[in-house]
Amino acid sequence: MRMYFSSIRILIVVGCIVFVVGSAMVFQSTDAKSTMNQSKTNSLNSPENEHGQTYGSAQENNSADMLPDLIHAGSVNGIQGYLLKKDYLGEPGDVPLYDVDGKTVIGSFHIGAKYMNYPKNKHGQTYGSSADAASPGMEPELIRAIGVDGTAGYVLKKDLDGELPKSPEEAIAIQNNRSPDGRDIPLYDVDGESVIGLFHVD
């Protein structure tokens, strides 16, 4: 009789352990799927232009299906320029640079042939020449530049790109408020902190 109750007790304990472990695995699996789905949704949550195309910047670790239809590549005469996703992902060479409408060509952009593994400064910022980047999204955080007085240094990519519009209307407003003479941004030492001059953006 004692043996019978011992066996039942062992079975109950084993059953509880299996239940707890199984529940934890199901929770982790559900939580991981939920996180993956949120990550994908957030990456695809880009604004749309009047033609229904999404636009925004490309992150270095984005997969192709998470990229917007129009990828920010800098500005020309104060107008924000975008590359078509197919051009961004295509072969190296010169491709059209579009306005946020995805139709109006405002210039051209050169897609590089290689991915550059940029060095990092003591603050973890990448630095180097934008000419070595395979595409705009691969440019370093600190881009090599020559200041207005001839000083060699670096500009922050975010300063160079300027304010990114969240809608076509905002893009037009930003464009209309831009000075025809361009703007000056800080020129930094490689540390990304010490300002050593000014760089003029047309």
N, C-alpha and C positions, 0 to 999 in steps of 0.2 A: 504494500500500500504506500509506504514511504517512497519507494522507488517510483511509483506512478506519479505522485505529487511532484517529485523532483524533476521528472521528465516534463511535466506540464509547465513547471516554473521555467525550465530552460527554454522550452518552446516559446513561451510568452516573452522572455527577455530577448531571444533571437528575433522574434517577430517585431518587437518594438525597435530594435536596432535597424532592421531592414526597412521599416516604415520611415524612421527618422532620416536615414541615409538617402533613401529613395526620394523623400520629400525635398531634401536639400538639393539633390541633383536636378529635380524638375524645376525648382525655384531658380537655380543658377542658369539653367538652360533657357527658361522663359525670360529671365532678366537680361541675359546676353543677347537674345533675339530682339528684345525691346530696345536695348541700347543701340544695336546695329541698325534697327529701323529708324530710330530717332536720328542717328548720325546721318543716314542717307537722306532723310527728309530735310534735315537742317541744311545739308550741302546743296540740295536742290531748291531751297527756298530763296531764289533770286528774283528780283523785280523783273517785270516784262515790259517791253516797249509796245508801241501801238500795233505792231505786226505779230504780237504774241511770242516774240523771241525773248528768252531770258538773257540777262547780261550781268556781268560782275567780274571779279578778279579770279584768277586761277591760283590754287594753292599747290605747292610742290608735291604734296602727297595725295591729291585728288585723283580718283580713277576717272577714266574717260567719260563714263556715263554720268558722273556727278558734275562735270563741267557745265557752265552756262553756254547758251548758243553763241553769245558774243562775249569775247574775253578781253578785258581791259589791257591796253598795251602802251599807255602813255597819252600824250596830247600833242596836237599840232595847232599852232597859233591859238592856243587857249581852248581848243575843242577836244574833248575827250575822244580818244581813238580806240576802236575795238577790232579784234580779229574774229573771223568766222571760226567756229570750232573745228570744221574740217581742214581749214588752212593751218590752224594752230597745231593740229595733230598730224598734218601732212608732211611732205618731204621738205628738206631745207631749201631756202630760196626767198625771193621777194614776193610778198603777198599784199593784197589791198588792205588798207586800214580804213575802217568805216566809222561813220558817226553812230550815235547810239540807236538810230533808226534801222541800222543794219542794211541800208540801201545806198546811202550817200558816201561815195569814196572821198576821203579827205587827204589821202597820202598812201604811202606804202611802208611796209615793215619787213625787215629781214629776219627770217627764222634761222637760227644757228644750226650747225650740223652735229653738235655734241652737247652732252650734259656736263656741266662743270661742277666739280665738287669743291665749292669755295671754302677757303680757310675761315676760321672764326676768331674774333677778337676776345679779350678777357671777359667781355660781357655776354659772350655767346652769339654776337651778331656776325652774320656772314659778310664778307667784303671782297671786292674785286671789280673787274670790268664787266659792264652789261653786254659787251660784244662777245663774251665767252658763254653767255647764257643761250641755251637751246631755244628758249621761248620767254615771253615776258614774265610768266609765272615763276620762272627759274632764276630770275635776276637776284643778286645778293641784296641784303638789307641796306648795306652801305655801298654805293656805286661810285667808282673812281671818277673824279671830275677835276677840271681846272677852274679855279676861281677867277673873278673879274680882274684881279691884279696879277694873274699868272701863277698863283699858289696852287700846288697840287694837293688834293685832299679827297674827301668823300662826301657825298650827299646822301641823305636818307631817302630810300626809294619812296616812302610814303609822302615825303615833302615834294619830291620830284613829280610824282603822280598827281598830287593835289587832292582836292576834295572830290570824291566820287559821288555822282548823282544817284538818288534812289528811285527816280522816275524820269521819264522823258521831259516833263515840265520842269523838274529841278535841273536837269541838264541844260535846258535852254536858259533858265534863270542864272545859273553859274556862268554860262558862256557870255551872257549879256552884261554881267557884273565884272568880268575880267578886264583888267587894264590893257589897253592896246600896246603899252610899253613893256608888258610882261611883268615878272615879279622876281624878287631876290629871295633866296633861301640860304640857310646857314651851310657853310663848308666846314666839315669836321676833320679832325685828325682820325686815324684808324681806330681810336678807342670809341668813336661814336658819341663822345661827350664834349671834348675840347673844341670850341669853335675857333677856326683859324682863318676864316675869311667869309666871302659871300660868293654865291654862284647865281648867275642870272638865267632864268627860265623864260624863253620867248613865248 
